[in-house]
C-alpha cells in the first residue's frame, strides 16, 4: 500500500490559498480516480482509498505546521514504510508551475515538512514540492502563502495541478526514480 499526503490548512478561510496547493492537487487526483474523501476521526484526516493499485489519499485536518502527528498515526496504522509515502506541498522557492520531486532531504524551512520529519523521526520520504513563487511586495512569507492565488495565477493553476497529479500517478505506478526523471526537468531551479 502507498499513501499520498496533501498538505494544507483546514477551513474555508484557507480554501484558495497558496499554502493549500497540496490539498488542491489531492482533490484533483481524487476526482480523476472517481473517489471521495471521507472524514477519518481516528487519524484526524480526510481519507480516500484508490483500489488499483491500493493507495490512500490523505489530507490532514490539522494545521500544516502540526501535520506530522496525523501522518505518523497513518504510517503506524497501515504499517507503511518511508518508501510508501509521498507528501505534496507548496514551495515558495520554486517559481509558479515548477515541480520538484525528491526522495529525501531537509524541510528547507517548510514547517509542514519539518513537522512530518520530527513525527516520523526521519527525512527519507518522498516529497513533491509545487512551486508557488514568491512576492517581494508581501510583508512576510507567511502573509504571501496564506493569501489566495491572484486572478492571473488562478488561470495557470489548472495545468499546474494536472501536472502534479500526473507526477503523483507516475510515482505510484513507476516509482520515485522514474517520476523524478520525468518531472524534475520541468521549469524551476
N, C-alpha and C positions, 0 to 999 in steps of 0.2 A: 504494500500500500504506500502511496505517496500523498503528501499534503502540500497544498499551495496556500500560503497565508497572504492576505492583502492587508496592508496597514493603512490606518486612517483613524479618525476620531468619530465616535458615535454622536448622533443627534442631528436634528435639522439644521442647526446653526452652522455645521461644518460640511453640509452636503456637497456643495460645489467648490470646495476649497482645494488649493493646490496640494495640501498635505494629504488629501483623501484620494489621490490618484491611484493608490494601491487598491482601495475599495472599488473604485470605478472599473479598474481592469478586471477584478474578480466578478463584478456584476456582469460585465460584458462576456466573460468566459462562461459564467453560469447560464446566461441567455443563449449562447451558442450551443451549449451542451443540453439545453432544454431541461434544466433542473432548477430547483428553488432553494433559497436559503431558508432555514428554519432556526428558531432560537434553540440553543442548547444551554440549559440552565446549569448543568454540571460543569461546563467549561467556560462559561461567560463569553459565548461567541455566537455568531450566525454560522451555520454549518450546512453545506450542501455535499451530496455524495454523487460521484460520477462512477458508473459501474465498469466501464471498459476503457482503459484499464481502471482498476479501483483507485480513485483519487478523492481526497477530501479537499473541499474548497472552504476556507475559513477566514472570517472577518472577526477579529476580537472586538468585543463590546466594551472593552476598557479603552481609556485614552491611550494614544500611541506610545507615550513616554513610559507607560507601565504595561505594555502588551506582552512582555516576556513571561509573566506569570501564567497567563492564559495559554500561551503557546507551549510552555513547559508541561502544563496539565494535559494538553492534547498529545504531546510526544509520549508522555508516560501512559496515558490511557490506551493509545493504539500501538504502543511499543515500537515507535518509529526511530530510525537511526538518523544521523545527521545527513546521510546521503538521500534520505527520503523527503527532505524539506526544501521548499523554495519560498522565500519571502519577497513579496513585491512591494516596493515603497518608492517614495519621491526622492529626488536628489537635486538640490539647488545648484550643485556644482557642475551639472550637466545641462547643456542648452535644451530648451524645449524640444521634445521629439527624439532626443538621443536615448538609447538603451544601453545598459551596461550589465552584463551577467557575469557574476563571479562565483567561484566555488567556496571561497572563504575570504577572510580579511577583517580589518578593523571596522568599527562602526562609522569611521570618517566623520564623527561628530553628530551622526543621526541618532537621536535619543531612542527611537523605536528599536533600531538595530542593537544599540547598546543594552537596552533592557532585555532583549532576547538573548544576547551573548551572556549576560550576567545570570539570567534564569537558567539557561542551559549549561553554563559553565564551559562554553566553547564558542569558537568563532568559525568553525569549519562547516557551515551550512551555506547553501546557495542563496544568493540574493539577486533579484532583478531590480536594478535601480532605473527609474523612469525620470528622465530629465524634465525639470520644470523651470530651469533658468533662474536667474537672479535679477532683481531690480535694484539698481543703485539708488533709486529715489525712495525706497521703503526705509522707514526709520530703523527697523531691525529685521533680521531674517525671520524671526517669529511672526512679525506683522505680515511679511510677504507670504509665507507659506499658509497662513491662516486666512488670507484673502481669497475670494473667488477668482477663477481664471478671467482674464479680460475678454471682451467680446471677440477680439481678433484671435486670441488663444483658443477660445471655445470652438472656433471654426476649424482649428487644426486638430482638436482633441480626438475626433472620431478615428482618423487614420493612425494616430499615435496609440490609442487604446487597442485598435485592431492588431497593430504590430506587436504590442505587449502580449496580447492573447496568443498570437502565433508563436512568440518566443516561449511562453508557458507550455503550449502544446508540444513544441519541439523538445523542451526539457523533459516533459512527461514521457513522450514516445521514444526519443532517441538518446536521451541522457544529456548531462551538462556540457560535455566537451563539444558535441555536435551543435548544441544550441549556442554555445559561446562562439564557435567558429562562424556560425551563420549570422548571429545578431549583433555581435560586438563590433562589426565593421560599419555599422550604421553611424551616422554623424555623431560627433561628440569628442571627448578627449581621449 
